[in-house]
Amino acid sequence: MKLFVKIGIAILVYVVFLFVYVPANWLVSIAPLPNSVQLSGVDGTLWQGNADFIRIDQRQLEHVSWKLNPFALFIGQANIDFQLGSRATAVSGKGHISYSFSGLKADNIRFDAPSSFILGGSRLPFKTSVTGDVSLMIETLEQGTPWCDQLAGKLFLNSVGVTNQFGEYPLGDVTLGLSCRDGQVLLNTDEQSNQLGLSGTITLAENNLVKVSAKIKPTDTQPEDLRKALSFLGKQDSQGYYPINYQGNIPGL
């Protein structure tokens, strides 16, 4: 009986390593990828490989590389270290992702991209255009219901500018903290984290619902068009703040 167990384990180890060392370009050629996903210049293996670029709809990632820990597969986990782009590319990032039956985990994630990549060619209302860059830093993330069990990180909006048919709004730099509460993703900012006199939270809830609960007051550093528009938000409170409250579906979902 022990002999059969040893043979079974040996066969399992052989199959796992055979699968891991299969050429990555062959796996891509047989994978049922959707038409919106294109890969080019794939080299290496499933265990360690790279791609010249990956295109998803109108978003493109360049110089993508990954390393997969084959030994973690024996305990039902896929542990991947990845890197995207470089200092010379518009989009860059790196980090560690782990996936198992309990869900997705990630840590030490860094991702930088221009606003055009984030929007992906989406048409915004009121002929709105957005400029600037986004930097995402995630210290730790554990998937949960509906979104997370744990989350710690920051989202940086760098030199953001918004232009639409109502005016021009150079918003500058905005820092938002990322956290998890009751399975929901929370983004929060305060007046020390932006030059807009803005403080409050954005909550990503279940059923792709986004809730905004914030307040803003006039400041000398605000764009002129923004100061003129504040009165449309409602009545100021005793401290001079205007309310910002919104609830609706997450755009694009």
Secondary structure, DSSP 8 states (H G I E B T S, - for coil): -HHHHHHHHHHHHHHHHHHHTSBHHHHHHHS---TTEEEES-EEBSSEEEEEEEEETTEEEEEEEEEE-GGGGGGT-EEEEEEE--TTSSSEEEEEEEEETTEEEEEEEEEEEEHHHHHTT---GGG-EEEEEEEEEEEEEEE-SSSEEEEEEEEEEEEEEEEETTEEEEEEEEEEEEEEETTEEEEEE-TTSBSS-EEEEEEEETTTEEEEEEEE---TTS-HHHHHHGGGG----TTS-EEEEEEEE-TT-
